[in-house]
Amino acid sequence: MRVRLERARWVAALCLAAFACSGDDDDAAGCPAGADAGEELACECEDDERGVQRCGTDDTLSECDCSGESGGESGRGSSGTGGRDASSGSGGRSGEGGEGGSDASVPPDEDDDAGSEPGMTQDGGVPDDGGGSTLPDDGDQLAVCEDDDDCEGDLACYDEGPGQHFCTQACEEPADCMDLAGAEYTCSDDGLCEVVCENLEDRDSCPDGLSCMLVSGPGPGGFQFRCKYSENAGQSGSGETWSACLAAGDCDDGLECVGAFGPIPGYCAQACEESAECTAEPDSGDIEPTCEQIGPMPSARACALDCSADAEGCPDDMVCGFDSRCVY
């Protein structure tokens, strides 16, 4: 349920920023479709913490409450007809939750995976398949880190936004970052060398292994994109067709990342013009890939798994989404 609410929140945020969902340019964010007045939804606070915001009677969301003192529901239980997205009751797995649904107001323990979506970790990331990570961890430039102690010399741990953090050179001005190879670095407001990129499809700006990821927004500065290691970077099988992705850089050359929304993963897929080009079949499930329109532009097409006729036929770790396509 947390993953479904996260997806609904990010969809609402993206629509608000583009003024494309309703045409309303009010400052207040609108409630996700299907949300009831008084309902509390999950939202993101600083340091990757979670808060709640309430859906008002005028169909707008309150500011995110990060105090940890707000009670009540953080989301609604499944009604038995829900799909991937909490904003829709059609096109998803039938029979999930049963009458009355599951109680999303009590989050599962951090050590208990019972409340997770199939194939997802508690924080919405992609699970480690047990093979370990191949990313560098030696404390040098671009090595993964948890905090500054993991980094050598004058390096510090860059922890802006979601994804895996990495060691990078400390700086006072952009000139301090000029000698770093692999990308065009600049100096962040926090005094760390970072790489600014354009959008989730930007493959060219980032150093090898990093992806262009959404780290903040919407807000006064708009959406902000920076190069980071995604949650599944370095894991066995990542980048292949039908594997989970958070940005285009997560996928092998020639593949696109379809359906990613902020911390909610999409999947790596072949671009196509007709279904005959969808030659890579998933390792599990019963659905043949077909060429589908992806997004609002008719020219944007990629291979997808249409589950409208078989909601239980998606590959392992994927579910039938609100748009009747298999998603993570």
ZILINGI-V840480 format. One record per helix or strand of 2 or more residues. SS is the DSSP state (helix for helix, strand for strand). FROM is the first residue (numbers start at 1). LEN is the number of residues. Records with the same first field share a line. If there is no record, write none. Layout:
SS=FROM-LEN + FROM-LEN
This chain:
helix=2-17 + 46-3 + 113-3 + 148-3 + 174-4 + 248-3 + 275-3
strand=40-5 + 50-6 + 60-2 + 144-2 + 155-4 + 164-7 + 186-2 + 192-3 + 211-6 + 224-6 + 244-2 + 255-4 + 266-6 + 290-4 + 301-4 + 319-2 + 325-3
